[in-house]
Amino acid sequence: MTDEQKRLLAVFEVRVRDLMAFCDRQKLQIDELVNTLGSKEKELQQAMKTIEELKTKCDSMLTARVVSVHEKEVRGAKMRLSKLVREVDKCIALLNE
């Protein structure tokens, strides 16, 4: 083997080692990114679960409020009706005198 070939072989070996080191770094970075992606997906799933729970809770609260408002309206209507009945009774009592 000539000196030129030995020099080219040495340069080639250095470049192959550099390339292998670069590939190793890239594999580590890919592994890190895959792990980060997995954790972010878990966080996203947890956030989606929390959102669904909050939506359900909000719907329940709105339903409870509607029922509560409806109960207040019913009580108010009963009170108005009772007042009207008392007024009618008073009027009947006055007519009977």
Secondary structure, 3 states (H helix, E strand, C coil): CCHHHHHHHHHHHHHHHHHHHHHHHHHHHHHHHHHHHHHHHHHHHHHHHHHHHHHHHHHHHHHHHHHHHHHHHHHHHHHHHHHHHHHHHHHHHHHHC
